[in-house]
Every structure is written in structure tokens, then in C-alpha cells.
Amino acid sequence: MGDDEHQHDFQEAGSGASATYPIQCSALRKNGYVLLKGRPCKIVEMSTSKTGKHGHAAIHLVGLDIFTGKKLEDISPSTHNMDVPNVTRNEYQLLNIDDNFLSLMTSDGGTKDDVRVPEGVTGTNLCSDFDDGKELLVTVISAMGEEAVVSYKEAPKCMYKAFSQSFCIYFFDAHIFTLL
């Protein structure tokens, strides 16, 4: 047997984490997340119908797509499983805005440059505040391979200044960032 038989070409490898997980429809709650018509949604309304001829109560779900805001609806038997997206929220410091993309500082000090400026009033205000020289923290929501800015706020002022005016330590959620 030659060595060629045992060589494999692995092009890509994922983390192994699934984008969704199943949960029984009756266990879903308002303000939780669910996949409706293949889109990650926040549940804004739920109602349960009485058990019918076949013995299962039906649950009517109304949700808003977390990325587009579009209203989606679905009806499912209460005993059936529905997919729930793994949704994460992260806060980043805004470093720059270039060509309608945000340059963000990650918690490990690296940069993330693949998040678009949000559309509408949030995006306009974000760009305006950044142009005014404000230091901003941007909240990004992620699910099913998509990301979007959901909010932003002005970063807290330096809590400690030493050595020179350009040295500053920021404290964010138990992480310490030193900017020179």
C-alpha cells in the first residue's frame, strides 16, 4: 500500500457547532428565538388553539426576522420540534468606517472588518457620531452565518490616565484594553 492511499485533502473545517438546535414547540416563549420559514426570528406573539379532532394543540407563532424586521408567521403542533437559531450578541469598539463597512476591535485586540454599516436612521446616526469624533461601542447580533449591527452607544470615558494624554485603559465586560 502506497502513501498516496492515505493522503486526504481537507479544504475546510468548521467548528462543529450547529447553527440551530431543536426544541419542542410548546417550550417556545415570547421574546425567544425560532426559525420561521428558514429565517431567524424573535417571537413577538404566540397563541395556542384547542386540541382538535386528532388530539394535538396547534401553536400559532408570529416573529420578526432579526436581520430584516420582516414579520413571519407559522402554525405548528405543540408536540412537534422546531429549530431555534444560536444567536449571539457581541460588543465591539468602532475603529473606522471605510466604504460602508465598519472596522471593529475584537475582545482579543484583533480587527473585524466584514460588518456593514446598518441601513436607516441607526446607520446615519452611527456615521454622524463617528464623524464627530465620538468613541463608539457597536452591538452586533449573529445567527446562521449572518451578522448585523443592532445598536451602538458612546464608549465610557477613560477611567484611568497615566504617563501621557494618549495612554488610556478601557474596562469592558471583564476585558481590559490598552490604547496608546
Secondary structure, DSSP 8 states (H G I E B T S, - for coil): --GGGG---------S--SEEEEEGGG--TTSEEEETTEEEEEEEEEE----TTS--EEEEEEEETTT--EEEEEEETTSEEEEE--EEEEEEEEEEETTEEEEE-TTS-EEEEEE--SHHHHHHHHHHHHTT--EEEEEEEETTEEEEEEEEE----SB--SSTT-EEEEETTEEEEE-
